[in-house]
Amino acid sequence: MTCARADPTCEGSPPSYAHDVAPIFAELCVSCHYAGSPYSPTSLVDYAKVQLSSGSSLGEVEACLMPPLGTPQLTEAQRTAMLAWLACGSPDN
């Protein structure tokens, strides 16, 4: 799948962190993004940690920099949900 640069906007209700976004982080991100990781200083293991890096996460997912090439990639539905959630201010919903 090719990653196309997106221009995310917040339209309507944001996707749910608990039901839509947290499972994406658990599936594709926390294998590298955890406390003490040799791969990344950014932990994405829980909402508080995700919230701290939501601005940089938005830019990296939007620019197709995360997940990195050679690792499992976001599906189009996962990417759409994550970008919409981030664009809506990454609420704890």
C-alpha positions in Angstrom: 0.0 0.0 0.0 1.3 3.5 -0.9 1.0 6.1 1.7 -0.4 9.4 0.4 0.3 12.6 2.3 -2.9 13.7 4.0 -4.3 17.0 5.1 -6.3 15.9 8.2 -9.2 17.9 9.5 -11.6 17.6 12.4 -15.0 17.0 11.0 -17.8 15.9 13.3 -17.2 13.6 16.2 -13.6 12.4 16.5 -12.9 8.6 16.5 -12.8 7.1 19.9 -9.4 6.8 21.5 -10.4 3.7 23.5 -12.1 1.8 20.7 -10.5 3.1 17.5 -7.1 4.6 18.2 -5.6 2.8 21.2 -5.8 -0.6 19.4 -3.8 0.9 16.5 -1.0 2.1 18.9 -1.0 -1.3 20.6 -0.9 -3.2 17.3 1.6 -1.1 15.3 3.4 1.3 17.6 4.3 0.1 21.1 6.6 -2.6 19.8 9.1 0.3 19.3 7.5 3.1 21.3 7.7 2.1 25.0 9.6 3.4 28.1 13.3 2.5 27.8 13.0 1.5 24.1 16.3 1.5 22.2 14.4 2.5 19.1 12.5 5.6 20.3 12.4 7.9 23.3 8.7 8.4 22.7 6.4 6.0 24.7 3.0 5.4 23.3 1.8 2.8 25.8 -1.1 4.8 27.3 -3.2 7.9 26.7 -1.1 10.2 28.9 2.1 9.3 26.9 0.3 9.5 23.6 -1.1 13.0 24.5 2.4 14.3 25.2 3.5 13.5 21.6 0.2 14.0 19.7 1.6 17.0 17.7 4.6 15.2 16.5 2.6 12.0 15.9 0.2 13.9 13.7 3.0 15.3 11.6 4.8 11.9 11.3 1.6 9.9 10.3 0.5 12.7 8.0 3.8 12.8 6.2 3.9 9.0 6.0 7.0 8.7 8.2 5.4 6.4 10.8 5.3 3.6 10.8 8.6 3.4 9.1 9.1 1.5 5.9 9.9 -2.2 6.4 7.4 -2.5 9.3 3.7 -3.3 9.3 1.9 -0.3 7.9 -1.4 1.3 8.8 -4.4 0.3 6.8 -6.2 3.2 5.1 -9.0 2.9 7.7 -6.5 3.0 10.6 -4.6 5.9 9.1 -7.9 7.8 8.5 -9.0 7.2 12.1 -5.7 8.1 13.7 -5.4 11.3 11.6 -8.9 12.4 12.4 -8.5 11.7 16.1 -5.2 13.7 16.1 -6.7 16.5 14.1 -9.5 16.8 16.6 -7.1 17.4 19.4 -6.6 13.8 20.5 -9.4 13.6 23.0 -9.5 11.0 25.8 -12.8 9.5 24.5 
